[in-house]
């Protein structure tokens, strides 16, 4: 398996930027750097681009459930 094969099979996370009116799908391993780079280069470091909020909420719920944080 080459690095390209690994990148192709890696999960991609939707990132949205409301100011630029763009949506991109970024490989998980590049996510933090890509969002930081976008915000630094285009928005003076302001946190404008972000993981799609719906996906972030779903992920947070899955993690909380997995950790037993939602059990009463």
C-alpha positions as CSV (number, residue, x, y, z in Angstrom):
1,X,0.0,0.0,0.0
2,X,1.4,3.4,-0.9
3,X,0.8,6.7,0.9
4,X,-1.6,7.6,-1.9
5,X,-3.6,4.4,-1.3
6,X,-3.8,5.2,2.4
7,X,-5.0,8.7,1.8
8,X,-7.6,7.5,-0.6
9,X,-9.0,5.0,2.0
10,X,-8.8,7.5,4.9
11,X,-12.1,8.9,6.1
12,X,-12.8,12.5,4.8
13,X,-14.5,15.0,7.0
14,X,-16.7,17.8,5.7
15,X,-15.4,21.3,6.4
16,X,-17.6,24.3,5.8
17,X,-16.6,28.0,5.6
18,X,-19.7,30.3,5.7
19,X,-17.7,33.4,4.8
20,X,-16.1,31.8,1.6
21,X,-19.4,29.8,1.0
22,X,-17.4,26.6,0.5
23,X,-17.5,23.0,1.6
24,X,-14.6,20.6,1.3
25,X,-13.9,17.0,2.4
26,X,-10.6,16.8,4.1
27,X,-8.7,13.6,5.0
28,X,-9.0,13.1,8.8
29,X,-5.2,13.1,9.3
30,X,-5.0,16.5,7.6
31,X,-8.1,18.1,9.2
32,X,-6.6,20.2,12.0
33,X,-3.8,21.6,9.8
34,X,-6.1,22.3,6.8
35,X,-8.7,24.2,8.9
36,X,-6.0,26.1,10.7
37,X,-4.2,27.0,7.5
38,X,-7.5,28.1,5.8
39,X,-8.4,30.3,8.7
40,X,-4.9,31.8,9.0
41,X,-4.5,32.6,5.3
42,X,-8.0,33.8,4.6
43,X,-9.5,35.0,7.9
44,X,-6.6,36.4,9.9
45,X,-6.7,33.4,12.2
46,X,-10.4,33.8,13.1
47,X,-12.2,30.4,13.5
48,X,-14.5,30.7,10.5
49,X,-13.9,27.4,8.7
50,X,-14.9,24.4,10.8
51,X,-16.0,20.8,10.7
52,X,-19.6,20.7,9.5
53,X,-21.6,21.4,12.7
54,X,-24.1,18.6,12.1
55,X,-21.2,16.1,11.8
56,X,-19.5,17.5,14.8
57,X,-22.7,17.1,16.9
58,X,-23.2,13.5,15.7
59,X,-19.6,12.6,16.5
60,X,-19.9,14.2,20.0
61,X,-23.0,12.2,20.7
62,X,-21.3,8.9,19.5
63,X,-18.3,9.6,21.7
64,X,-20.5,10.5,24.7
65,X,-22.6,7.4,24.3
66,X,-19.5,5.2,23.9
67,X,-18.0,6.7,27.1
68,X,-21.3,6.2,29.0
69,X,-21.8,9.9,29.6
70,X,-25.4,9.9,28.5
71,X,-26.5,7.1,30.8
72,X,-28.5,8.0,33.8
